[in-house]
């Protein structure tokens, strides 16, 4: 008899828990947030709360992440188990920590840069507006990205930390989570399309209840990009393009389906490796690149080299290329912030329209006569 009573009690408790699980969120209408290009996340917008699903936090990720955003009042009325969501964020956010310079332009475009209170490796930040806040002590230095100073971060106690992952193994993030500070993965860098990367401004728009503003900003960037692409399509000639440089014994250059190659396609140029099918980098021998690219008219992004002399001293064989001898080499390496951060690595993701216009100006200068390149400069 005692055994049967135990079973009956167990069934009742299980039923109650099941009901709780089903009632963990208040009933409300659901609307899907509009995303045109980005594939790495989606958003469910409800009346009282939002759910962000990050499906591609890093390449070949085996799992995605689900984040719940709601006000303190709404959260106090919810019942859910610890494992229901990967993070629960109290909205609105008053203090945020981001871990990539690519996140900073989104904050500035949305006018919430004053919410940023910590950043790892602040010397890499190029923005004058955010640099001023760093210099005034309003943004704390958090050490290195792969080893964030958790002592300082816990002292700051932000409402949320926006991280990025290469493989999901980050002990620092685990420590932060144990301190009840939510960590959200941002996968903008995983996207295979320049406009898709830029559309991640909507991720930050959701966090700060600025969805309409984020959508409007992105539409303007998209409009500028497509207008520039249309202008480039009118070019009468397609110059041949070489890209990349040697790292040890291997030449790294964009694969034909990469975002970098997409820029070149939209700029209406003849990228010599446009027919390759990979999405990331292409790895070739010097001989293979010389054989195909010796007579290329323009050389873009020769690694981190900032001058012709640096390029020649690194490897005298570079002088075999026509683009070197014609001084037709362009790079974004020399466009830096006050403390040495490369502007392209910060703003290029958020403003692909500027990147495309730079390339068009280099390759078809007659099409944009009054445009001044933002990132790219000729090597001295």
C-alpha positions in Angstrom: 0.0 0.0 0.0 2.9 2.4 0.9 4.5 1.6 -2.5 1.3 2.5 -4.4 0.9 5.8 -2.3 4.4 6.7 -3.3 3.7 6.1 -7.0 0.5 8.2 -6.8 2.4 11.1 -5.1 5.2 10.8 -7.7 2.7 11.0 -10.6 1.0 14.1 -9.1 4.3 15.9 -8.6 5.4 15.0 -12.1 2.1 16.3 -13.5 2.5 19.6 -11.6 6.1 20.0 -12.9 4.9 19.3 -16.4 2.2 22.0 -16.0 4.8 24.4 -14.7 7.0 23.8 -17.6 4.2 24.5 -20.0 3.2 27.6 -18.2 6.7 29.0 -17.7 6.1 31.9 -20.0 3.0 34.2 -20.1 0.7 33.7 -23.0 1.2 36.4 -25.7 1.2 36.7 -29.5 4.5 35.8 -31.3 6.0 37.6 -34.2 9.2 36.6 -36.1 11.8 39.4 -36.3 12.5 40.2 -39.9 16.0 39.1 -41.1 16.8 39.4 -44.8 20.4 38.1 -45.0 21.7 36.8 -41.6 21.4 33.1 -41.1 23.1 32.8 -37.7 20.3 33.9 -35.4 16.6 34.4 -35.2 14.3 36.2 -32.8 10.8 35.6 -31.4 9.2 38.8 -30.3 6.4 38.5 -27.8 4.5 41.2 -26.0 6.3 40.8 -22.7 9.5 39.1 -23.6 11.9 38.1 -26.4 13.8 35.0 -27.3 17.0 35.1 -29.3 18.2 31.8 -30.9 21.8 31.9 -32.0 22.1 28.9 -34.4 25.6 29.5 -35.7 27.8 30.8 -32.9 30.9 29.5 -34.6 31.7 27.4 -37.8 30.4 23.8 -37.7 28.8 24.4 -34.3 27.0 21.2 -33.0 24.5 23.2 -30.9 22.8 26.6 -30.8 22.0 28.8 -27.9 18.7 30.2 -26.7 18.5 33.5 -24.7 15.5 35.0 -22.9 15.1 38.7 -22.5 12.5 40.2 -20.2 12.0 42.9 -17.6 12.5 42.2 -13.9 8.8 42.4 -13.3 8.0 39.8 -16.1 10.8 37.5 -15.0 9.5 37.5 -11.4 6.3 36.0 -12.7 8.0 33.3 -14.8 8.8 29.8 -13.8 11.3 27.8 -15.7 14.1 25.3 -15.0 17.8 26.4 -14.9 18.5 24.6 -18.2 15.6 25.9 -20.2 17.7 28.9 -21.5 21.4 29.3 -22.0 21.1 32.8 -20.6 18.4 35.0 -19.0 18.9 38.7 -19.5 17.2 41.4 -17.5 15.9 44.0 -20.0 16.5 46.9 -20.5 20.3 46.6 -20.3 22.1 49.4 -18.5 25.7 48.0 -18.5 27.2 45.8 -21.2 30.6 44.3 -21.9 31.5 43.3 -25.5 34.6 41.3 -26.5 35.1 42.1 -30.2 35.8 45.5 -31.9 33.2 44.5 -34.5 30.5 44.9 -31.8 31.4 48.5 -31.0 30.0 50.2 -34.2 26.6 48.6 -33.6 26.5 50.2 -30.1 27.5 53.6 -31.6 25.1 53.5 -34.5 22.3 52.7 -32.0 23.4 55.5 -29.7 24.1 53.2 -26.7 27.9 53.4 -26.5 27.5 54.9 -23.1 26.3 51.5 -21.9 29.7 49.9 -22.6 31.6 49.5 -19.3 34.3 47.0 -20.1 36.4 45.6 -23.1 39.3 43.2 -23.4 42.3 44.7 -25.3 41.0 48.3 -25.5 44.1 49.4 -27.5 42.5 47.7 -30.5 39.6 50.1 -30.4 39.8 52.8 -33.1 36.6 54.8 -32.7 37.3 58.3 -31.4 34.0 58.3 -29.5 34.7 55.1 -27.6 38.4 55.9 -27.2 37.4 59.0 -25.3 35.3 57.0 -22.9 38.2 54.5 -22.5 40.6 57.4 -21.8 38.2 58.9 -19.2 38.0 55.6 -17.3 34.4 54.9 -18.2 35.3 51.7 -20.0 37.5 49.3 -17.9 40.3 47.3 -19.4 39.6 43.5 -19.1 42.9 42.0 -20.3 43.0 39.6 -23.1 40.0 38.1 -24.9 41.1 34.5 -24.4 41.7 35.2 -20.7 39.4 38.0 -19.5 40.2 39.5 -16.1 37.2 38.0 -14.3 38.1 39.9 -11.0 37.6 43.3 -12.8 34.6 42.0 -14.7 32.9 40.8 -11.5 33.6 44.2 -9.9 31.9 45.9 -12.9 29.0 43.4 -12.7 27.5 44.1 -16.1 24.0 43.1 -17.1 25.3 41.0 -19.9 28.6 40.0 -21.7 28.6 39.6 -25.5 31.2 37.0 -26.4 32.3 35.1 -29.5 33.6 31.6 -29.8 35.8 29.6 -32.1 34.9 26.1 -30.7 32.7 26.7 -27.6 35.6 26.0 -25.2 36.0 29.1 -23.1 36.7 28.6 -19.4 36.4 32.3 -18.7 32.8 32.4 -20.0 32.0 29.5 -17.7 33.4 31.4 -14.7 31.3 34.5 -15.7 28.2 32.4 -16.0 28.7 30.9 -12.5 28.7 34.4 -11.2 25.2 34.8 -12.6 26.3 37.2 -15.3 24.7 36.1 -18.6 27.0 35.5 -21.6 25.5 35.7 -25.1 27.4 34.5 -28.2 27.5 36.8 -31.2 28.2 35.0 -34.5 28.4 37.9 -36.9 31.9 36.8 -38.1 30.6 33.3 -39.2 28.2 34.7 -41.8 29.2 34.1 -45.4 27.8 37.4 -46.8 28.9 41.0 -46.1 25.3 42.2 -45.7 24.5 39.3 -43.5 27.3 40.3 -41.1 26.1 43.9 -41.1 22.6 42.8 -40.2 23.7 41.6 -36.8 23.1 45.2 -35.7 19.6 43.9 -35.2 21.0 41.5 -32.5 22.0 44.6 -30.5 18.8 46.4 -31.5 16.8 43.5 -29.7 19.0 43.8 -26.6 18.4 47.6 -26.2 14.7 47.6 -27.4 15.7 49.5 -30.5 14.5 47.1 -33.1 13.0 49.7 -35.4 16.1 51.9 -35.2 18.4 48.9 -36.0 16.2 47.9 -38.9 16.2 51.5 -40.3 20.0 51.7 -40.0 20.6 48.4 -41.7 18.2 49.3 -44.5 20.2 52.4 -45.2 23.5 50.5 -45.2 21.9 47.9 -47.6 20.6 50.7 -49.9 24.0 52.3 -50.1 25.7 48.9 -50.8 23.3 48.0 -53.6 23.5 51.5 -55.1 27.3 51.2 -55.1 27.0 47.7 -56.7 24.8 49.1 -59.4 27.3 51.9 -60.1 30.1 49.3 -60.4 28.1 47.3 -62.9 28.5 50.2 -65.4 32.3 49.8 -65.5 33.6 49.3 -69.0 36.7 47.3 -67.9 37.3 44.7 -65.2 40.9 45.0 -63.9 42.5 41.7 -62.8 43.0 41.4 -59.0 45.6 39.6 -56.9 45.1 39.4 -53.1 46.8 38.2 -49.9 50.4 37.4 -49.3 52.7 34.7 -47.9 52.7 33.4 -44.3 55.8 31.2 -43.9 55.6 29.1 -47.1 51.9 29.4 -47.8 50.1 32.2 -49.7 46.7 33.0 -48.1 44.0 34.6 -50.3 40.2 34.6 -50.3 38.3 31.7 -51.7 35.8 32.3 -54.5 32.8 32.1 -52.2 34.1 34.1 -49.3 32.7 37.5 -48.3 36.0 39.1 -49.5 35.5 37.6 -52.9 31.9 38.7 -52.9 33.1 42.3 -52.4 35.3 41.9 -55.5 32.4 40.4 -57.5 30.1 43.2 -56.5 32.8 45.8 -57.4 32.8 44.3 -60.9 36.5 43.3 -61.1 38.2 40.1 -62.3 39.4 38.3 -59.2 41.7 35.7 -60.6 40.6 33.0 -58.1 36.8 33.8 -58.4 36.0 30.2 -59.6 37.3 28.5 -56.4 34.4 27.1 -54.3 35.4 27.4 -50.7 34.1 29.9 -48.2 37.2 30.8 -46.2 40.8 31.2 -47.2 42.6 29.5 -50.1 46.1 28.2 -49.4 48.5 28.1 -52.3 52.3 27.9 -53.0 54.2 31.0 -54.2 54.8 29.4 -57.6 51.0 28.8 -58.1 50.2 32.4 -57.3 53.0 33.8 -59.4 52.0 31.7 -62.4 48.4 33.0 -62.3 48.8 36.5 -60.8 52.1 37.8 -62.1 50.4 40.2 -64.5 47.5 41.2 -62.2 46.8 44.9 -62.5 45.9 45.5 -58.8 47.1 43.8 -55.6 44.7 44.1 -52.6 45.5 43.4 -48.9 49.1 42.0 -48.9 48.7 40.8 -45.4 49.8 43.2 -42.6 52.6 44.9 -44.6 52.3 48.7 -44.5 54.8 49.8 -47.2 56.5 48.6 -50.4 59.8 48.3 -48.5 58.3 46.1 -45.8 56.8 43.8 -48.5 60.1 43.6 -50.4 62.2 43.0 -47.3 59.8 40.3 -46.1 60.2 38.4 -49.4 62.2 39.8 -52.4 60.2 37.5 -54.7 57.2 39.8 -54.4 59.0 42.1 -56.8 58.2 39.6 -59.6 54.6 40.8 -59.7 53.6 43.6 -62.1 51.4 45.2 -59.4 54.4 45.6 -57.2 56.5 47.3 -59.9 53.6 49.5 -61.0 53.0 50.5 -57.4 49.4 49.4 -57.6 49.1 47.8 -54.1 46.3 48.8 -51.7 45.7 47.9 -48.1 43.6 48.9 -45.1 46.6 48.2 -42.7 47.6 51.9 -42.5 44.1 53.2 -41.5 44.5 53.0 -37.7 43.1 54.5 -34.6 45.1 56.5 -32.0 46.4 53.4 -30.2 47.1 51.3 -33.3 43.9 49.4 -33.8 43.1 48.8 -37.5 39.9 50.6 -38.4 38.8 48.0 -41.0 38.7 45.2 -38.4 36.4 47.4 -36.2 34.0 49.1 -38.7 34.3 47.0 -41.8 31.8 44.4 -40.7 29.1 47.0 -39.8 29.7 49.2 -42.9 30.2 46.9 -46.0 28.9 49.8 -48.1 32.0 51.8 -47.3 34.3 48.7 -48.0 32.6 48.2 -51.4 32.9 51.9 -52.3 36.6 51.8 -51.4 37.2 48.9 -53.8 35.2 50.6 -56.6 37.2 53.8 -56.1 40.5 51.9 -56.5 39.4 49.7 -59.4 37.1 52.2 -61.2 38.0 55.6 -60.0 36.0 57.3 -62.8 32.8 55.9 -61.3 33.2 57.6 -57.9 35.1 60.9 -58.7 34.3 62.7 -55.5 34.6 59.7 -53.1 37.5 59.5 -50.6 38.4 55.9 -49.6 37.6 55.2 -46.0 39.8 52.1 -45.2 42.1 51.4 -48.2 45.2 53.3 -49.0 48.0 52.7 -51.5 51.2 51.3 -50.0 54.0 53.9 -49.8 
